[in-house]
Amino acid sequence: MLHNPNEAKLFPVLSPEKINHLKEYGTEIPFKSGDVLFHEGETDYPFLIVLEGKVRMWRRVGPGEQTLIYHKVGHFLGEISILSGGKSIASAQAVYDGRVLRIEAETFRQIMAVCSPLAELVLSAMVERTRDVEAQTRQQEKLAALGKMSAGLAHELNNPASAARQAARNLHTAIEQAQMQAIQRDERFVGAQREVLKKLGTEILEGRFAVPNLPTLERSDREDELTNWLEDQNIEDGWDYAPPLVSTGVDIPTLATLAAAVGQERLDAALAWLTTTLNLVSMTDDIDQSTSRVSDIVAAMKEYSYMDRAAYQEVDINHSLDSTLAIFNHKLRRGIEVVREYDTTLPKILGYGSEINQVWTNLIDNAIDAMRGQGRLIIRTAREYDKVRVEITDDGPGIPGALQDRIWEPFFTTKGVGEGTGLGLDIVRRIVIHRHGGQVRMHSIPGDTCFEVLLPMNAVVDQTPIIQPAELDSVAM
């Protein structure tokens, strides 16, 4: 379970003795799942203490909702606006059946005036909660800005990238046709020789000789072997012909068959036509792959930010992890092996898609930094009862034991000066626990650092997660 020293300040739990003492000033009120205890913007609402059940605090953000926190038994709510005299900054809604102790606003102010221990506790929580709401609002604004930026990038890049990709494919076809027409009119070859060349060229382009990506050393050995064979055939430019032929899987026996068909004196011309065709087609393929990569990045950015979608929607966890990994491809391909151990039977969960991706972003980015660009990153997903579990593990040097309790603190970082803000794990904590009623845990030893995130799967259509009584001690801390 996440340990964070600021949680106790944000959400102190009133002892049974304090609650019993306050009962003489209020009234116990039962509620049903979905009942609204007070609305955002109200000026006349009470101070509440949760006696049974769980209460969700949320506020309107644009067309959607932003969950601030789930209050459990012993938590109190409604103090900020009562003491400040302003309107309620959020709505309070029951997650499932329960009871609250209702103390009217004026009575609560009188209690605060004469009960200094309670006043100190409430005022301390009020200050921390005000800061917490402001931090969450800033995070929401950043995510909204990311969505707008993604929309602009998608609009500006996707159309030209798609056009370039289609042009590359058309050019590929045109080159094949032009080369076939050229050999048909090449007077150096007679009819049967032309047909042999055309047939070999077509088979190569269709991938008949294709081989898996060869290790660099093996590729180099094959090129040297083929170059030596070509020199034995009195081909002066053998070193130039060998690379494209080896890359497409053409071997010495195939070329020996070609030499027998076209004649030794025409082999050089045949190889020149063949390798020119392969080089031209290879360049168009490179253009196609490059523009395809641009389109893939735009698509990944769109998925990553969940732009043009409702803030709260079904989220495919495996897909959201892949979208985040695509964003980090430029860092991962330099020397980090990514191992995906996904449970392909995972159901979708209801949540804030772009914020869940922010969790993966911060955890994966930290892992990459810890490994200094070289190592093994393992991403696991699994179902754990009514939750989805995600583990992000790296084989970096680990987090020193003396610092492990501090990593969740805002602005605390183990990175060098200028390399980190110290807000990444604080954002993870807020999104997982406050926004989704989940849990986040960490264990770390040298060579094995694992962050584990648990997200509830079940929710109802009004966007209020269904939290079962067994989870009372594991959701809001």
C-alpha positions as CSV (number, residue, x, y, z in Angstrom):
1,M,0.0,0.0,0.0
2,L,1.2,3.5,-0.8
3,H,2.8,5.2,2.1
4,N,2.8,9.0,1.8
5,P,3.2,11.3,4.9
6,N,1.1,14.0,3.3
7,E,-2.0,11.8,3.2
8,A,-2.6,12.0,6.9
9,K,-2.5,15.8,6.7
10,L,-4.9,15.9,3.7
11,F,-7.4,13.4,5.0
12,P,-7.1,12.9,8.8
13,V,-9.3,10.2,10.3
14,L,-11.3,11.4,13.3
15,S,-11.1,9.0,16.2
16,P,-14.3,7.3,17.5
17,E,-14.0,9.4,20.7
18,K,-14.0,12.6,18.7
19,I,-16.9,11.5,16.5
20,N,-19.0,10.5,19.6
21,H,-18.3,13.9,21.2
22,L,-19.5,15.6,18.0
23,K,-22.6,13.6,17.7
24,E,-24.4,15.8,20.3
25,Y,-24.0,18.7,17.8
26,G,-25.3,17.0,14.7
27,T,-27.7,14.4,13.3
28,E,-27.0,11.1,11.7
29,I,-28.3,11.0,8.2
30,P,-28.6,7.8,6.1
31,F,-27.9,7.9,2.3
32,K,-28.2,5.6,-0.7
33,S,-25.7,5.0,-3.4
34,G,-25.7,7.9,-5.8
35,D,-27.3,10.4,-3.4
36,V,-25.8,13.9,-3.7
37,L,-25.0,15.3,-0.3
38,F,-24.3,18.8,-1.6
39,H,-23.6,20.3,-5.0
40,E,-20.7,22.4,-6.3
41,G,-21.6,26.1,-6.0
42,E,-24.0,25.8,-3.1
43,T,-23.7,28.3,-0.3
44,D,-25.9,26.6,2.3
45,Y,-24.6,23.1,3.1
46,P,-23.4,21.3,6.2
47,F,-20.2,19.9,7.6
48,L,-20.2,16.1,7.2
49,I,-18.4,13.2,8.9
50,V,-18.5,9.8,7.2
51,L,-19.8,7.2,9.6
52,E,-20.4,4.4,7.2
53,G,-19.9,3.9,3.4
54,K,-17.8,6.1,1.1
55,V,-18.3,9.6,-0.5
56,R,-16.8,10.9,-3.7
57,M,-15.9,14.5,-4.1
58,W,-15.9,15.8,-7.7
59,R,-16.1,19.0,-9.6
60,R,-17.1,20.0,-13.1
61,V,-14.2,20.6,-15.6
62,G,-15.4,21.6,-19.0
63,P,-17.9,19.1,-20.2
64,G,-16.7,16.4,-17.9
65,E,-16.1,15.6,-14.2
66,Q,-12.9,15.6,-12.2
67,T,-12.9,13.3,-9.2
68,L,-10.9,14.9,-6.3
69,I,-11.0,12.2,-3.6
70,Y,-13.0,9.3,-2.0
71,H,-13.7,9.9,1.6
72,K,-13.9,6.9,3.9
73,V,-15.1,6.3,7.4
74,G,-13.8,8.9,9.8
75,H,-13.1,11.5,7.1
76,F,-14.8,14.9,7.2
77,L,-15.8,17.2,4.3
78,G,-17.4,20.6,3.6
79,E,-15.0,22.5,5.9
80,I,-13.2,24.6,3.2
81,S,-16.2,26.7,1.9
82,I,-17.9,26.8,5.3
83,L,-15.0,28.5,6.9
84,S,-14.1,30.7,4.0
85,G,-17.7,31.8,3.5
86,G,-17.7,31.0,-0.2
87,K,-19.5,28.5,-2.4
88,S,-18.8,24.8,-2.3
89,I,-15.8,24.1,-4.6
90,A,-17.0,20.5,-5.3
91,S,-20.0,18.1,-5.1
92,A,-20.3,15.3,-2.6
93,Q,-21.9,12.1,-3.8
94,A,-22.4,8.7,-2.1
95,V,-20.6,5.8,-3.7
96,Y,-22.8,3.2,-2.0
97,D,-25.2,3.1,1.0
98,G,-24.0,4.5,4.3
99,R,-24.4,7.2,7.0
100,V,-23.0,10.7,7.7
101,L,-23.0,12.9,10.8
102,R,-24.5,16.2,9.6
103,I,-23.5,19.4,11.5
104,E,-25.0,22.6,10.3
105,A,-22.6,25.3,9.1
106,E,-23.3,27.8,11.9
107,T,-23.0,25.1,14.6
108,F,-19.7,23.9,13.0
109,R,-18.3,27.5,13.2
110,Q,-19.2,27.7,16.9
111,I,-17.5,24.4,17.6
112,M,-14.4,25.6,15.8
113,A,-14.3,28.7,17.9
114,V,-14.3,26.8,21.2
115,C,-12.6,23.5,20.4
116,S,-8.9,24.3,19.6
117,P,-7.7,20.7,19.1
118,L,-10.4,20.1,16.4
119,A,-9.9,23.5,14.9
120,E,-6.2,22.9,14.5
121,L,-6.9,19.5,12.9
122,V,-9.5,20.9,10.5
123,L,-7.6,24.0,9.6
124,S,-4.5,22.1,8.8
125,A,-6.4,19.7,6.6
126,M,-8.2,22.7,4.9
127,V,-4.8,24.3,4.0
128,E,-3.5,21.0,2.6
129,R,-6.7,20.2,0.6
130,T,-6.7,23.7,-0.9
131,R,-3.2,23.1,-2.2
132,D,-4.1,19.7,-3.4
133,V,-7.1,20.9,-5.4
134,E,-5.0,23.6,-7.0
135,A,-2.4,21.1,-8.0
136,Q,-5.0,18.8,-9.5
137,T,-6.5,21.7,-11.4
138,R,-3.0,22.6,-12.8
139,Q,-2.5,19.0,-13.9
140,Q,-5.9,18.9,-15.6
141,E,-5.0,22.1,-17.5
142,K,-1.7,20.5,-18.7
143,L,-3.6,17.5,-20.0
144,A,-6.1,19.6,-21.8
145,A,-3.2,21.6,-23.4
146,L,-1.6,18.3,-24.4
147,G,-4.9,17.2,-26.1
148,K,-5.1,20.5,-28.0
149,M,-1.5,20.2,-29.1
150,S,-2.1,16.6,-30.2
151,A,-5.1,17.7,-32.3
152,G,-3.0,20.4,-34.0
153,L,-0.2,18.0,-34.7
154,A,-2.5,15.4,-36.1
155,H,-4.1,17.9,-38.4
156,E,-0.8,19.3,-39.6
157,L,1.1,16.1,-40.0
158,N,-1.4,13.4,-40.8
159,N,-2.6,14.6,-44.2
160,P,0.9,15.3,-45.7
161,A,2.3,12.1,-44.2
162,S,-0.6,10.0,-45.7
163,A,-0.1,11.7,-49.1
164,A,3.6,11.0,-49.0
165,R,3.0,7.4,-48.1
166,Q,0.6,6.9,-50.9
167,A,3.0,8.6,-53.3
168,A,5.8,6.3,-52.2
169,R,3.7,3.2,-52.9
170,N,2.7,4.6,-56.3
171,L,6.3,5.3,-57.1
172,H,7.2,1.7,-56.0
173,T,4.8,0.3,-58.6
174,A,5.9,2.8,-61.3
175,I,9.5,1.8,-60.8
176,E,8.8,-1.9,-61.2
177,Q,6.8,-1.3,-64.3
178,A,9.5,1.1,-65.8
179,Q,12.3,-1.4,-65.1
180,M,10.4,-4.3,-66.6
181,Q,9.7,-2.2,-69.7
182,A,13.4,-1.2,-69.9
183,I,14.6,-4.7,-69.9
184,Q,12.0,-5.7,-72.5
185,R,13.6,-3.2,-74.9
186,D,17.3,-3.9,-73.9
187,E,18.9,-5.2,-77.0
188,R,21.8,-6.7,-75.1
189,F,19.5,-9.6,-74.2
190,V,17.4,-12.0,-76.4
191,G,13.9,-13.1,-75.5
192,A,14.7,-16.1,-73.2
193,Q,17.3,-14.1,-71.4
194,R,14.9,-11.2,-70.8
195,E,12.3,-13.6,-69.4
196,V,14.8,-15.2,-67.0
197,L,15.8,-11.7,-65.7
198,K,12.2,-10.5,-65.4
199,K,11.2,-13.7,-63.5
200,L,14.2,-13.4,-61.1
201,G,13.5,-9.7,-60.5
202,T,9.8,-10.3,-59.8
203,E,10.6,-13.2,-57.4
204,I,13.0,-11.0,-55.5
205,L,10.6,-8.1,-55.3
206,E,7.8,-10.4,-54.1
207,G,10.0,-11.6,-51.3
208,R,10.7,-15.2,-52.4
209,F,14.3,-15.0,-51.2
210,A,13.6,-12.9,-48.2
211,V,15.4,-13.8,-45.0
212,P,15.0,-12.5,-41.4
213,N,17.1,-9.6,-40.3
214,L,20.6,-10.8,-40.3
215,P,23.1,-10.0,-37.5
216,T,25.6,-7.4,-38.7
217,L,28.5,-9.8,-38.6
218,E,26.7,-12.5,-40.6
219,R,25.5,-10.0,-43.2
220,S,29.1,-8.7,-43.6
221,D,30.4,-12.3,-44.1
222,R,27.8,-13.0,-46.8
223,E,28.6,-9.8,-48.6
224,D,32.3,-10.6,-48.6
225,E,31.6,-14.1,-49.8
226,L,29.4,-12.9,-52.6
227,T,31.9,-10.1,-53.6
228,N,34.6,-12.8,-53.9
229,W,32.4,-14.9,-56.1
230,L,31.6,-12.0,-58.4
231,E,35.2,-11.1,-58.7
232,D,35.9,-14.7,-59.8
233,Q,33.3,-14.1,-62.5
234,N,35.3,-11.0,-63.7
235,I,32.6,-8.6,-62.4
236,E,34.5,-5.3,-61.6
237,D,31.7,-3.7,-59.4
238,G,31.0,-6.8,-57.3
239,W,31.5,-4.8,-54.1
240,D,28.6,-2.5,-55.2
241,Y,26.3,-5.3,-56.2
242,A,26.7,-7.5,-53.1
243,P,24.8,-5.4,-50.4
244,P,21.4,-5.1,-52.2
245,L,21.6,-8.7,-53.3
246,V,22.4,-10.0,-49.8
247,S,19.7,-7.8,-48.2
248,T,17.0,-9.4,-50.4
249,G,18.3,-12.9,-49.8
250,V,19.9,-13.7,-53.2
251,D,22.6,-16.3,-52.8
252,I,25.5,-17.6,-55.0
253,P,23.6,-20.6,-56.4
254,T,20.8,-18.3,-57.7
255,L,23.4,-16.0,-59.3
256,A,25.1,-19.1,-60.9
257,T,21.8,-20.1,-62.4
258,L,21.4,-16.5,-63.8
259,A,24.9,-16.6,-65.2
260,A,24.2,-19.8,-67.0
261,A,21.0,-18.4,-68.5
262,V,22.2,-15.0,-69.7
263,G,25.9,-16.0,-70.5
264,Q,29.1,-14.9,-68.8
265,E,29.5,-11.9,-71.1
266,R,26.1,-10.5,-70.1
267,L,26.2,-11.2,-66.4
268,D,27.5,-7.7,-65.5
269,A,24.7,-6.0,-67.4
270,A,22.1,-8.3,-65.9
271,L,23.4,-7.6,-62.3
272,A,23.5,-3.8,-63.0
273,W,19.8,-3.9,-64.1
274,L,18.9,-6.1,-61.2
275,T,20.6,-4.1,-58.4
276,T,19.5,-0.8,-59.9
277,T,15.9,-2.0,-59.7
278,L,16.4,-3.2,-56.1
279,N,18.0,0.1,-55.0
280,L,15.2,2.2,-56.5
281,V,12.5,0.1,-54.9
282,S,14.4,0.0,-51.6
283,M,14.5,3.8,-51.5
284,T,10.7,4.1,-52.1
285,D,10.2,1.5,-49.3
286,D,12.4,3.7,-47.0
287,I,10.1,6.7,-47.8
288,D,7.0,4.6,-47.2
289,Q,8.3,3.3,-43.9
290,S,9.4,6.8,-42.8
291,T,6.1,8.4,-43.6
292,S,4.3,5.5,-42.0
293,R,6.3,6.1,-38.9
294,V,5.1,9.7,-38.9
295,S,1.5,8.5,-39.2
296,D,2.1,6.0,-36.4
297,I,3.5,8.7,-34.1
298,V,0.5,10.9,-34.8
299,A,-1.8,8.0,-34.1
300,A,0.0,7.1,-30.9
301,M,-0.1,10.8,-29.8
302,K,-3.9,10.8,-30.5
303,E,-4.4,7.6,-28.5
304,Y,-2.0,8.8,-25.7
305,S,-4.0,12.1,-25.2
306,Y,-7.4,10.6,-25.9
307,M,-8.2,13.7,-27.9
308,D,-11.7,14.0,-29.4
309,R,-13.0,11.6,-26.7
310,A,-14.9,12.0,-23.5
311,A,-12.7,12.5,-20.5
312,Y,-14.2,9.5,-18.8
313,Q,-14.4,6.4,-21.0
314,E,-13.6,2.8,-21.4
315,V,-9.8,2.3,-21.4
316,D,-7.9,-0.7,-22.8
317,I,-4.9,-0.9,-20.4
318,N,-2.7,-3.0,-22.7
319,H,-3.4,-0.6,-25.6
320,S,-2.7,2.5,-23.4
321,L,0.6,1.0,-22.4
322,D,1.6,0.4,-26.0
323,S,0.6,4.0,-26.9
324,T,2.8,5.3,-24.2
325,L,5.7,3.1,-25.2
326,A,5.4,4.4,-28.8
327,I,6.0,7.9,-27.5
328,F,9.2,6.7,-25.9
329,N,10.4,4.8,-28.9
330,H,13.3,7.2,-29.5
331,K,14.7,6.5,-26.0
332,L,14.0,2.8,-25.9
333,R,15.6,1.8,-29.2
334,R,19.0,3.0,-28.1
335,G,19.7,0.0,-25.8
336,I,16.7,-0.9,-23.7
337,E,15.0,-4.2,-24.2
338,V,11.2,-4.0,-23.7
339,V,9.5,-7.1,-22.5
340,R,5.7,-7.1,-22.7
341,E,3.9,-9.7,-20.5
342,Y,0.3,-8.7,-21.1
343,D,-2.8,-10.5,-20.0
344,T,-4.7,-10.4,-23.3
345,T,-8.0,-11.3,-21.6
346,L,-8.1,-8.1,-19.6
347,P,-11.4,-6.3,-19.8
348,K,-11.5,-2.6,-20.4
349,I,-11.9,-0.4,-17.3
350,L,-13.7,2.9,-16.9
351,G,-11.4,5.8,-16.2
352,Y,-9.7,9.0,-17.4
353,G,-7.7,7.8,-20.3
354,S,-5.3,10.6,-20.8
355,E,-4.5,10.7,-17.1
356,I,-3.9,6.9,-16.9
357,N,-1.4,7.4,-19.7
358,Q,0.3,10.1,-17.6
359,V,0.8,7.4,-14.9
360,W,2.6,5.2,-17.4
361,T,4.6,8.1,-18.8
362,N,6.0,9.1,-15.4
363,L,6.8,5.5,-14.4
364,I,8.4,4.5,-17.7
365,D,10.4,7.7,-18.0
366,N,11.7,7.2,-14.5
367,A,12.7,3.6,-15.4
368,I,14.5,4.7,-18.5
369,D,16.4,7.4,-16.6
370,A,17.3,4.9,-13.9
371,M,18.8,2.5,-16.4
372,R,20.7,5.3,-18.2
373,G,19.5,4.1,-21.5
374,Q,20.8,0.5,-21.2
375,G,18.8,-2.4,-19.6
376,R,15.6,-4.4,-19.5
377,L,12.2,-2.9,-19.0
378,I,9.4,-5.4,-18.2
379,I,5.7,-4.4,-18.4
380,R,3.2,-6.9,-17.0
381,T,-0.6,-6.7,-16.8
382,A,-2.9,-9.0,-15.0
383,R,-6.3,-9.2,-13.5
384,E,-6.5,-9.3,-9.7
385,Y,-10.0,-9.9,-8.5
386,D,-12.0,-6.8,-9.5
387,K,-8.9,-4.8,-10.4
388,V,-6.3,-4.5,-13.1
389,R,-2.7,-4.8,-12.0
390,V,0.1,-3.2,-14.0
391,E,3.8,-3.7,-13.0
392,I,6.6,-1.6,-14.5
393,T,10.0,-3.1,-13.6
394,D,13.5,-2.1,-14.5
395,D,16.9,-3.6,-13.8
396,G,18.6,-0.3,-12.8
397,P,20.6,0.4,-9.7
398,G,17.4,0.7,-7.5
399,I,16.3,3.3,-5.0
400,P,18.3,3.6,-1.8
401,G,16.3,2.3,1.2
402,A,16.7,5.6,3.0
403,L,14.9,7.5,0.2
404,Q,12.1,5.1,-0.5
405,D,9.7,6.7,1.9
406,R,10.4,10.2,0.4
407,I,9.9,9.5,-3.3
408,W,6.2,10.3,-3.1
409,E,6.8,13.8,-1.7
410,P,6.2,16.7,-4.1
411,F,9.4,18.2,-5.4
412,F,11.6,15.4,-4.0
413,T,13.7,13.9,-6.7
414,T,16.7,11.5,-6.9
415,K,17.7,12.9,-10.3
416,G,20.4,15.5,-10.8
417,V,19.9,19.2,-10.8
418,G,17.9,20.2,-13.8
419,E,16.9,16.7,-14.7
420,G,13.7,16.3,-12.8
421,T,11.0,18.4,-11.0
422,G,10.1,15.8,-8.3
423,L,6.4,15.9,-9.3
424,G,6.2,12.7,-11.4
425,L,5.4,10.3,-8.6
426,D,3.2,12.8,-6.9
427,I,1.1,13.0,-10.1
428,V,1.0,9.2,-10.2
429,R,-0.3,9.1,-6.7
430,R,-3.0,11.7,-7.3
431,I,-4.2,10.1,-10.5
432,V,-4.2,6.5,-9.2
433,I,-5.6,7.1,-5.7
434,H,-7.6,10.3,-5.8
435,R,-8.9,10.1,-9.4
436,H,-9.4,6.3,-9.8
437,G,-9.7,4.9,-6.3
438,G,-6.8,2.7,-6.9
439,Q,-3.5,1.8,-5.2
440,V,0.2,2.2,-6.1
441,R,3.1,0.3,-4.5
442,M,6.8,0.1,-5.0
443,H,9.6,-2.2,-4.0
444,S,13.2,-1.7,-5.0
445,I,16.5,-3.5,-4.6
446,P,19.6,-3.2,-6.9
447,G,18.7,-4.7,-10.2
448,D,15.0,-4.9,-9.5
449,T,12.7,-1.9,-9.1
450,C,9.0,-2.5,-9.5
451,F,6.1,0.0,-9.4
452,E,2.8,-1.8,-9.2
453,V,-0.5,0.0,-10.0
454,L,-3.9,-1.4,-9.2
455,L,-7.0,0.2,-10.9
456,P,-10.6,-0.8,-10.2
457,M,-12.5,-2.2,-13.2
458,N,-16.1,-1.8,-12.2
459,A,-18.0,1.5,-12.5
460,V,-21.6,2.6,-13.1
461,V,-22.9,4.8,-16.0
462,D,-22.9,8.0,-13.9
463,Q,-19.1,7.8,-13.7
464,T,-19.1,7.0,-10.0
465,P,-16.9,3.9,-9.4
466,I,-18.4,1.1,-7.5
467,I,-16.2,0.6,-4.4
468,Q,-16.9,-2.6,-2.4
469,P,-16.9,-2.5,1.4
470,A,-13.8,-4.8,1.4
471,E,-11.9,-1.9,-0.2
472,L,-12.6,0.7,2.5
473,D,-9.0,0.7,3.8
474,S,-7.3,0.5,0.4
475,V,-8.8,3.3,-1.6
476,A,-8.5,6.6,0.1
477,M,-5.7,6.7,2.6
